[in-house]
């Protein structure tokens, strides 16, 4: 059971994500790619990770899926932070633009996403990945479906 299942119907999306950070927990994908949710507030989420050989493609750079995963996570959690305990979401579309290749020498990167709008059924977000110097490595826009969760 994960923190979302444990608190479904009890905590708002923001409270669920705050509890995740406070407990030092993360979903399995974050274990696999070694990244963490580090900041959360209503309509904004930040993930941090250090790209390295564990995410390399055959060309010797970080696979684009690493950036896409961080951006999808940040965009999704930005929306999640605006939802009630009775709501859920899923990504409908993620458009990623790759600005610069990441390598093991890139250092820690941050994927920050902000909500543009959240409606009754659809949400729109945008995000970007930057390093400590502010260099942009990737950016994204995301469209997400918002729905009511089934009653337990």
C-alpha positions in Angstrom: 0.0 0.0 0.0 1.3 3.5 -0.8 0.9 6.8 0.9 -1.9 7.8 -1.6 -3.9 4.6 -1.0 -3.4 5.0 2.8 -4.8 8.5 2.8 -7.4 8.3 0.0 -10.6 10.0 1.0 -8.9 11.6 4.0 -6.2 14.0 2.8 -6.2 16.6 0.0 -3.7 16.1 -2.8 -1.4 18.7 -1.3 -1.6 17.0 2.1 -0.8 13.6 0.5 2.3 15.0 -1.2 3.4 16.8 2.0 3.0 13.5 3.9 5.1 11.8 1.3 7.9 14.3 1.7 7.7 14.2 5.5 7.9 10.4 5.6 10.9 10.4 3.3 9.0 8.0 0.9 8.9 7.9 -2.8 7.2 5.8 -5.5 9.2 2.9 -7.1 9.9 4.9 -10.3 11.8 7.5 -8.2 13.8 4.6 -6.6 14.6 3.3 -10.1 15.8 6.6 -11.5 16.9 8.1 -8.1 14.9 11.3 -7.9 12.8 12.9 -5.1 9.9 15.3 -4.6 11.6 18.1 -2.8 9.1 21.0 -2.8 5.4 21.1 -3.0 2.8 23.9 -2.7 -0.6 24.5 -4.2 -0.1 24.4 -8.0 3.7 23.9 -7.9 5.9 20.8 -7.6 9.7 20.4 -7.7 11.6 17.1 -8.2 15.4 16.8 -7.9 17.7 14.1 -9.2 21.3 13.5 -10.3 21.4 12.1 -13.8 24.1 9.5 -14.3 25.2 6.3 -16.0 22.1 4.5 -14.5 20.0 6.5 -17.0 22.4 6.5 -20.0 21.4 5.7 -23.6 23.7 3.9 -26.0 25.1 7.3 -27.1 26.6 7.9 -23.6 24.2 10.6 -22.5 21.2 10.5 -20.3 18.2 9.0 -22.0 15.4 11.4 -22.9 13.0 9.3 -20.8 14.8 10.5 -17.7 13.8 14.1 -18.4 10.4 13.1 -19.5 9.8 11.1 -16.3 10.9 14.0 -14.1 8.8 16.4 -16.0 5.7 14.1 -16.1 6.1 13.6 -12.3 6.5 17.4 -11.6 3.6 18.3 -13.9 1.3 15.6 -12.4 2.1 16.5 -8.8 1.6 20.2 -9.5 -2.0 19.3 -10.5 -2.3 16.7 -7.7 -1.5 19.5 -5.2 -4.7 21.3 -6.3 -7.1 18.3 -5.9 -9.5 17.3 -3.2 -9.3 13.9 -1.4 -12.1 12.7 -3.7 -10.2 13.6 -7.0 -7.5 11.9 -9.1 -5.7 12.6 -12.3 -3.9 11.0 -15.2 -1.6 12.4 -17.9 -3.4 12.8 -21.3 -0.5 14.4 -23.1 3.1 15.3 -22.4 5.1 17.3 -24.9 8.8 17.5 -24.1 11.4 19.7 -25.8 15.1 18.8 -25.2 17.4 21.8 -25.0 20.7 20.3 -23.9 22.0 16.7 -23.3 22.5 15.6 -19.7 25.5 13.5 -18.5 26.9 12.3 -15.3 28.8 15.6 -15.1 25.6 17.7 -15.2 25.1 17.4 -11.5 21.8 17.7 -9.7 18.9 18.9 -11.8 15.5 20.3 -10.7 12.3 19.7 -12.6 9.9 22.4 -11.6 6.3 22.5 -12.8 3.5 25.0 -12.3 -0.2 24.7 -13.0 -1.5 26.9 -15.7 -5.2 26.1 -15.2 -7.3 23.4 -13.5 -10.8 22.8 -14.6 -13.5 20.3 -13.6 -12.1 17.7 -16.1 -8.8 19.0 -17.6 -5.7 20.6 -16.2 -2.8 22.3 -18.0 0.8 22.6 -16.7 4.2 23.6 -17.8 7.6 22.6 -16.4 11.3 22.8 -17.0 14.5 21.1 -15.9 17.4 23.2 -14.9 20.8 22.7 -13.2 22.3 24.7 -10.4 23.5 27.4 -12.8 20.0 27.8 -14.3 20.8 26.1 -17.6 17.7 24.7 -19.2 18.0 21.0 -20.2 14.3 20.3 -21.1 10.9 21.9 -20.9 7.4 20.4 -21.2 3.7 21.2 -21.4 1.2 18.7 -20.1 -2.5 18.1 -20.3 -4.1 16.0 -17.5 -7.5 14.5 -17.0 -9.1 15.2 -13.7 -11.7 12.8 -12.4 -13.7 11.8 -9.3 -12.3 8.8 -7.5 -14.6 5.8 -6.8 -16.0 5.8 -3.3 -14.3 3.2 -1.0 
